[in-house]
Amino acid sequence: MSEKMNESLSALMDGEADELELRRTLNELSENDELRSRWERYHLISAVLKKEPQIDQVRIKTGIWAALDLEEESQSEDILISASKIQASGVRSWSGNIGKLAVAATVAIAVVLGVDTGTDSGLDSGQPAQLVAESSIVESALSTVPESISEEGVNSETAGLLVASSEAVAGNDELQQASVEFMSKHPTLEDMQRANAYQLHHAQSTAINKHPSMVPFVKMASFENK
Amino acid sequence: MISIVRVISLILVSASLPSAAVAEELFEDKTPSQWLWQMNEAFTQKNYDGIFSYYNGTDLSTLRVVHAVVNGVQRERLVHLNGVRREIIRKGDEVSCILQPGDELLTLENSLPSGPFARAFTRNFDDLSGHYRLTFHGVGRVAGRDAIRLAINAPDRNRFGHRLWLDTATGFLLRSEMIDEHGTRLEIFQFSSIQLDVSIDADQFEPSAPHGSIVSHLRLESDTASVKSSGTEPIPWHAGWMPRGFKMSAWDLRQTPNASKSISTLMYSDGLAAFSVFIEDMPTQGAGNVVSRNGATIVVTVSVKGPKKAQLVTVVGEIPTDTAKRIARSVAYDTSR
């Protein structure tokens, strides 16, 4: 096995491979048995070290390819969404319920305030909350490779990354099969806006109902004492 | 028996680790539950002024919080330090949100019909200790302060766990993490600096936002108003499946101003985790599948059969992806009504 390929493999394992290198290595993996067995050993070692359950090598690879392809498909939407500035259409009082700040100037509120309007990052101009749509397989597959691969290698470098979920990728997902009639393959801008709005609404409702903030911890404490 | 083993192991460990000796004292001093009580006391009763960061898996926000109890009334101010100016000022139950024109939050709110979020059911936390385990998790240090660590573990794969760092001296929450089943951190909340028990001037609670800001006033729901006796009919929808321990905590039916569209909202909680279910008519132009994770929060959109036409169901919550999908798929119209 060439030294270079070995390096690429290590880079892939460490999540340091760029997309080109990732594709090249995956190609090589599919044709080179020795390299593939080495890759599988690396992962086995890594899985053992991390005490992860053993993983399905084929699925990993399929998952990575699927993610790469999906990314290409969704590039146009990605740009569309990243570039879109949603302007305030008439100002109304912010009537959601932000609630129960008190108890907890904490997580729940940080969620509400933390909905990023993109001023921190030039790349992320349009999306208040970043949306990464994924299929279950892509997700589970990517989660088994070093995390930084999915952040730096597989996914695009843009902050407002959008990987559309696809029936092709999640073909065994009964939910999607059942919804084919009504649901299109890729989320539209409206779908993402709706998802964002619901996310904010959930954060606000959660805050006013005090669910994930500090109070439940205390409630829990009281039951332990009984 | 377990506690004896624990004590022995602590003694053994503490021989080599000075910090463990501290932990041992703390273990014998208070139970994890008592630490949580103290945490809440510290949060609501102390004067403090600090800077904390909140990482939701993709974005890092930094906020300043100032809190004091003045004449028995809690005063609090939160200032978003990066990006757009946002402030939240609270005096007792009165809350003012100060935003700038063009803030995405306003736009997002506008995209949904509005209304108060009625609480129909008393939150019931009785089962909570049945599905989360609370334990000590060593010691640590945050914002220059020694901390005791607590772990809140979920026993199944349908919810996330938590790690807490509490100030050893006061119980004040210095850091918290939400973690998935692999121990991957989904959200981190952490103080980078905190002054506790300091005197805070009244002008610290005045907004610093510039002229032209949009101020909206809110009122917090008090704990006692847990059941709202509004005339609204219950929502004829329910989630057919959900993880054990989740109960409906709120519901709401709201319509857009021209009544062209109504959205049913259901909210469920197990006392710690929560998810919302939004049900609306399938848009005429259709909709796309959305499976979107933002840190701990998942958004799943699916289509389900309704009594007359297909419905678009969106599940949002701090729960694992597969759990959210399963819940979304199980949403059904209540035919008994």
Chai-1 contact restraints between the chains, C-beta under 6 A:
chainA,res_idxA,chainB,res_idxB,connection_type,confidence,min_distance_angstrom,max_distance_angstrom,comment,restraint_id
A,I86,B,T107,contact,1.0,0.0,6.0,A-B,restraint_1
A,A88,B,G102,contact,1.0,0.0,6.0,A-B,restraint_2
A,A88,B,L106,contact,1.0,0.0,6.0,A-B,restraint_3
A,A88,B,T107,contact,1.0,0.0,6.0,A-B,restraint_4
A,V91,B,I214,contact,1.0,0.0,6.0,A-B,restraint_5
A,S93,B,S216,contact,1.0,0.0,6.0,A-B,restraint_6
A,W94,B,C97,contact,1.0,0.0,6.0,A-B,restraint_7
A,W94,B,E109,contact,1.0,0.0,6.0,A-B,restraint_8
A,W94,B,S216,contact,1.0,0.0,6.0,A-B,restraint_9
A,S95,B,S114,contact,1.0,0.0,6.0,A-B,restraint_10
A,G96,B,E109,contact,1.0,0.0,6.0,A-B,restraint_11
A,N97,B,F117,contact,1.0,0.0,6.0,A-B,restraint_12
A,N97,B,L218,contact,1.0,0.0,6.0,A-B,restraint_13
A,I98,B,V95,contact,1.0,0.0,6.0,A-B,restraint_14
A,I98,B,C97,contact,1.0,0.0,6.0,A-B,restraint_15
A,I98,B,L218,contact,1.0,0.0,6.0,A-B,restraint_16
A,G99,B,L220,contact,1.0,0.0,6.0,A-B,restraint_17
A,K100,B,L220,contact,1.0,0.0,6.0,A-B,restraint_18
A,L101,B,E76,contact,1.0,0.0,6.0,A-B,restraint_19
A,L101,B,I88,contact,1.0,0.0,6.0,A-B,restraint_20
A,L101,B,R90,contact,1.0,0.0,6.0,A-B,restraint_21
A,A102,B,Q74,contact,1.0,0.0,6.0,A-B,restraint_22
A,A104,B,F43,contact,1.0,0.0,6.0,A-B,restraint_23
A,A105,B,V65,contact,1.0,0.0,6.0,A-B,restraint_24
A,A105,B,L78,contact,1.0,0.0,6.0,A-B,restraint_25
A,V107,B,F189,contact,1.0,0.0,6.0,A-B,restraint_26
A,A110,B,Y54,contact,1.0,0.0,6.0,A-B,restraint_27
A,L113,B,H80,contact,1.0,0.0,6.0,A-B,restraint_28
A,L113,B,R86,contact,1.0,0.0,6.0,A-B,restraint_29
A,G114,B,Y54,contact,1.0,0.0,6.0,A-B,restraint_30
A,G114,B,N56,contact,1.0,0.0,6.0,A-B,restraint_31
A,G114,B,S61,contact,1.0,0.0,6.0,A-B,restraint_32
A,D116,B,D59,contact,1.0,0.0,6.0,A-B,restraint_33
A,T117,B,V84,contact,1.0,0.0,6.0,A-B,restraint_34
A,T117,B,E104,contact,1.0,0.0,6.0,A-B,restraint_35
A,T119,B,G83,contact,1.0,0.0,6.0,A-B,restraint_36
A,T119,B,V84,contact,1.0,0.0,6.0,A-B,restraint_37
A,D120,B,N82,contact,1.0,0.0,6.0,A-B,restraint_38
A,D120,B,G83,contact,1.0,0.0,6.0,A-B,restraint_39
A,P128,B,E104,contact,1.0,0.0,6.0,A-B,restraint_40
A,A129,B,N294,contact,1.0,0.0,6.0,A-B,restraint_41
A,Q130,B,T58,contact,1.0,0.0,6.0,A-B,restraint_42
A,L131,B,S292,contact,1.0,0.0,6.0,A-B,restraint_43
A,A133,B,V290,contact,1.0,0.0,6.0,A-B,restraint_44
A,A133,B,V291,contact,1.0,0.0,6.0,A-B,restraint_45
A,A133,B,S292,contact,1.0,0.0,6.0,A-B,restraint_46
A,E134,B,V291,contact,1.0,0.0,6.0,A-B,restraint_47
A,S165,B,N289,contact,1.0,0.0,6.0,A-B,restraint_48
A,S165,B,V291,contact,1.0,0.0,6.0,A-B,restraint_49
A,L175,B,V302,contact,1.0,0.0,6.0,A-B,restraint_50
A,L175,B,K325,contact,1.0,0.0,6.0,A-B,restraint_51
A,L175,B,R329,contact,1.0,0.0,6.0,A-B,restraint_52
A,S179,B,V302,contact,1.0,0.0,6.0,A-B,restraint_53
A,S179,B,S303,contact,1.0,0.0,6.0,A-B,restraint_54
A,F182,B,M282,contact,1.0,0.0,6.0,A-B,restraint_55
A,F182,B,S303,contact,1.0,0.0,6.0,A-B,restraint_56
A,F182,B,A310,contact,1.0,0.0,6.0,A-B,restraint_57
A,M183,B,N289,contact,1.0,0.0,6.0,A-B,restraint_58
A,M183,B,S303,contact,1.0,0.0,6.0,A-B,restraint_59
A,S184,B,G286,contact,1.0,0.0,6.0,A-B,restraint_60
A,S184,B,G288,contact,1.0,0.0,6.0,A-B,restraint_61
A,H186,B,G288,contact,1.0,0.0,6.0,A-B,restraint_62
A,P187,B,G288,contact,1.0,0.0,6.0,A-B,restraint_63
A,P187,B,V290,contact,1.0,0.0,6.0,A-B,restraint_64
A,T188,B,G288,contact,1.0,0.0,6.0,A-B,restraint_65
A,D191,B,A287,contact,1.0,0.0,6.0,A-B,restraint_66
A,D191,B,G288,contact,1.0,0.0,6.0,A-B,restraint_67
A,D191,B,V290,contact,1.0,0.0,6.0,A-B,restraint_68
A,A195,B,V290,contact,1.0,0.0,6.0,A-B,restraint_69
A,A195,B,S292,contact,1.0,0.0,6.0,A-B,restraint_70
A,A195,B,V299,contact,1.0,0.0,6.0,A-B,restraint_71
A,N196,B,L108,contact,1.0,0.0,6.0,A-B,restraint_72
A,A197,B,L108,contact,1.0,0.0,6.0,A-B,restraint_73
A,A197,B,S111,contact,1.0,0.0,6.0,A-B,restraint_74
A,A197,B,L112,contact,1.0,0.0,6.0,A-B,restraint_75
A,Y198,B,F278,contact,1.0,0.0,6.0,A-B,restraint_76
A,Y198,B,T314,contact,1.0,0.0,6.0,A-B,restraint_77
A,Y198,B,V316,contact,1.0,0.0,6.0,A-B,restraint_78
A,Q199,B,V299,contact,1.0,0.0,6.0,A-B,restraint_79
A,Q199,B,V316,contact,1.0,0.0,6.0,A-B,restraint_80
A,L200,B,L108,contact,1.0,0.0,6.0,A-B,restraint_81
A,H201,B,L112,contact,1.0,0.0,6.0,A-B,restraint_82
A,H202,B,S276,contact,1.0,0.0,6.0,A-B,restraint_83
A,H202,B,V316,contact,1.0,0.0,6.0,A-B,restraint_84
A,S205,B,F117,contact,1.0,0.0,6.0,A-B,restraint_85
A,S205,B,M267,contact,1.0,0.0,6.0,A-B,restraint_86
A,T206,B,A274,contact,1.0,0.0,6.0,A-B,restraint_87
A,I208,B,E221,contact,1.0,0.0,6.0,A-B,restraint_88
A,N209,B,A250,contact,1.0,0.0,6.0,A-B,restraint_89
A,H211,B,S269,contact,1.0,0.0,6.0,A-B,restraint_90
A,H211,B,A274,contact,1.0,0.0,6.0,A-B,restraint_91
A,P212,B,A274,contact,1.0,0.0,6.0,A-B,restraint_92
A,M214,B,N40,contact,1.0,0.0,6.0,A-B,restraint_93
A,M214,B,F43,contact,1.0,0.0,6.0,A-B,restraint_94
A,P216,B,G271,contact,1.0,0.0,6.0,A-B,restraint_95
A,P216,B,L272,contact,1.0,0.0,6.0,A-B,restraint_96
A,F217,B,L36,contact,1.0,0.0,6.0,A-B,restraint_97
A,V218,B,L36,contact,1.0,0.0,6.0,A-B,restraint_98
A,V218,B,W37,contact,1.0,0.0,6.0,A-B,restraint_99
A,V218,B,N40,contact,1.0,0.0,6.0,A-B,restraint_100
A,K219,B,F125,contact,1.0,0.0,6.0,A-B,restraint_101
A,M220,B,L128,contact,1.0,0.0,6.0,A-B,restraint_102
A,A221,B,S33,contact,1.0,0.0,6.0,A-B,restraint_103
A,A221,B,L36,contact,1.0,0.0,6.0,A-B,restraint_104
A,A221,B,W37,contact,1.0,0.0,6.0,A-B,restraint_105
A,F223,B,L128,contact,1.0,0.0,6.0,A-B,restraint_106
A,F223,B,S129,contact,1.0,0.0,6.0,A-B,restraint_107
A,E224,B,S33,contact,1.0,0.0,6.0,A-B,restraint_108
A,E224,B,S129,contact,1.0,0.0,6.0,A-B,restraint_109
A,N225,B,S33,contact,1.0,0.0,6.0,A-B,restraint_110
